[in-house]
C-alpha cells in the first residue's frame, strides 16, 4: 500500500476568529496521518488576534499578508 500524499490546508482569514476557531477544531479531529499534512493560517491584516488564537492549536503554522 502506498503512503498517503502530503496535504497542505491553507486557510486565509480576515477578522473572523470565531469561524477560524471552528474550522481549526474540526481539522484537529480529522484522522489523516499527522505526519502527512500541514495547516497554514494566513492573516490578511485582521484587527483581531488571529495569530494568538491560531497558536493555541499545535499543528498550525501562522503567517500574515499585508
C-alpha positions in Angstrom: 0.0 0.0 0.0 1.4 3.4 -0.9 1.9 6.2 1.6 -0.8 9.0 1.8 0.1 12.1 -0.2 1.3 15.1 1.7 -1.5 17.7 2.1 -1.4 21.4 2.8 -4.5 23.0 4.2 -4.3 26.8 3.6 -6.8 29.0 5.4 -6.9 32.7 4.5 -8.7 34.8 7.2 -9.6 38.4 7.8 -11.3 39.3 11.1 -13.2 36.1 11.6 -11.5 34.4 14.5 -14.7 32.6 15.6 -15.2 30.8 12.3 -11.4 30.1 12.1 -11.6 28.6 15.6 -14.4 26.3 14.5 -12.5 25.3 11.3 -9.3 24.5 13.3 -11.3 22.5 15.9 -12.8 20.4 13.0 -9.3 19.9 11.4 -8.0 18.8 14.8 -10.4 15.9 14.8 -9.7 14.6 11.3 -7.9 11.3 11.0 -5.4 11.9 8.2 -1.9 11.0 9.3 -0.4 13.9 11.2 3.0 13.5 9.5 1.3 13.8 6.1 -0.3 17.2 6.5 0.2 20.8 7.5 -2.2 23.6 8.4 -1.3 27.1 7.4 -3.3 30.1 8.6 -2.7 33.3 6.6 -4.0 36.5 8.3 -4.8 39.2 5.7 -4.4 42.2 8.1 -7.0 41.5 10.7 -7.8 43.7 13.6 -8.5 40.6 15.7 -5.8 38.5 17.3 -5.7 35.8 14.7 -2.1 34.8 15.5 -2.8 34.3 19.2 -5.9 32.2 18.6 -4.1 30.1 15.9 -1.2 29.4 18.2 -3.5 27.6 20.6 -3.5 24.7 18.0 -0.3 22.7 18.0 -0.2 21.8 14.3 -0.9 25.3 12.9 1.7 27.4 11.1 0.8 31.1 11.2 1.8 33.8 8.7 0.4 37.1 7.5 0.0 39.2 4.4 -0.2 43.0 4.5 
